[in-house]
Structures are given as structure tokens and as C-alpha cells.
Amino acid sequence: MFIRQLRFDLKKNVCSVNFALAVAVTLALAMSGNFTVDAGQDRPAYNFVQLLMHTDKTLWQTSHYYCDAYMFLRGFRSEWQAIFLPAVMGLACVPQLCDEINSGNHRFITSRCGKRTYILSKFAAAALTAALIIFTAYFVFLIVCITIFPAPSEYLCVLGNDKHSDYIRAELSFADFPANAFFHSGSRLLLAFSRTLTASLFAVIPCLLSMTLAALTLNKFVSLSLPVMLYFALSHIAEDIVNKSFAAQKSVPLILFFEAPVRFADVERWFERDLEIPLWAMYLYVLAVTALLYLAFSKAIRKRVLC
């Protein structure tokens, strides 16, 4: 019964116009960041479209960071991408939940599948929908990057035997990424999959937060906007504390983890190194927060709606 209900809820989310809109917005935000390597006075900070319009291979061949893999990774660095995660990820499932409950249609569904199945299915479908939004948008972005930008092999074939060449070889081995290091692989596809998977985990949390607020308020606008304000405020507080710690030459504070743009961009690369905490603790955090949000979501629906 649960699998059938999950497929039903997931189909409603994924086959909606809001899902396509969420994917389009995610892709647009991914392209909105700075894609210019070493941007400065002589090199404007171009977004993805501007970079394609104003530059060509003449510039791209000057740095290995213009290879397709590193250009793909830059798609996770947009500040607004991370800040707007709760609204964008919740776009395909929060309105569905609010409209269903406010119209009373949930009564017909719960009479068929039961309250517990209904709650668990809505929660799981929201998590899967958020992950699918991230994977769909970044799959398209990956194809675009591979099609346009040079492959790492084009940079490797012209390297010498000096220290700088050895540094570039190390960079293009992608050994700095846990998945590639674990499998001793320089695969760009493994890099893209592992990076997107981690990003999707940190996109699921704000989506579930918006769903929990939807269960509490039954207002889709409030549920989508409040978490964005929370992410914006928390990120700025974290950034201020981190900057002060750096200025005082202190160790990196734990609150860096809660700076949304930094966390979404490449958390798995710096978490263990900068915070000196085992990487498994990061994934345990995701699991713990998801469990807490499920308890809150379940309680809110049972008390406010399904009594």
C-alpha cells in the first residue's frame, strides 16, 4: 500500500508544471554565479551565459579550471542557489500538500490508504522530488559543460615535468573529492554524480522544512518564504562569525557548516579538513535532521489536519 501511494504522490509532484519550473529555476541559478577564473579588474566576473558570449577557447586554454569538470562544479557556487533552496525545492510538493488538505481531498486518500501511509508517503515523495530536481537540472548542466568546454585530457597532454605541471595533474585527478579518492578514480562522471548526490542531500532538508511548515500553516506562500528568510539570516550570521575568526587567526568555527552557499557548493571537500570532524558525522547530521523533520511533520498533520 505504501509503495503504491508513494508512486501516486511522486507522480503528482514530478508530472506537474511546478516541477518543470523548479528544474528550470535551479538550472538558471546554477548558471548565475561567477564562471570567470581569477576574476578581477582585468577579468570581469561573467556568469555562464556571459562567459560564452564574451570569451572563447583562447581564454579557456589558459587555465585548467576552464575544463568541463571544473566548470560543472562552479554551477554549485551561486550564493542565491543555496539561499533559495527551500522555495525552489518545495515548489513541486508544498502547493500540492496545501491544496489537497485545504480542499478536503486528503480525506478520500486517507480513507483508502490510512493516515500513517499518507503521512509517510507525502514526506518521502517530497524528499525524492527535491533530489530529482537537483539531479535533473545538474544532469542538463553537465551535458552542456561537456559539450562546450575542453576535456581535462586537453590540458594534460601539454604538461611538462615541472612542479607546476605536477600540481595541475593532481588537480585534474580529482583526488580531492572523497568518492574519487575512495575508488582511486579520475572519472568525471563519478565526480559529477557524487557532487550532485551530496548537493541533493542538502536540498532535501530545506524542502522537508518547507513541507513541515506547510503542515503547520496550510499556507504555501508562508511555507516557501519563511525558510528562505531563515537560510538568508543564518548564512549572514555564519559568514560574519567566520570572517571574524579568520581575522583573529582562530580555528574555523563549526558555524561555517551552516553557511548555506559554502555548504551547498562543496561541503564534502572541506568538512573533514577545516572542521576536523569525521566525514561520516556530516551524513549523520543529514539523517538526524531528516528524522526530526519527519516527527514534526507527522505531528503537525495528525493534530492540525487529520484528527
Disulfide bonds with the S-S distance in Angstrom:
none
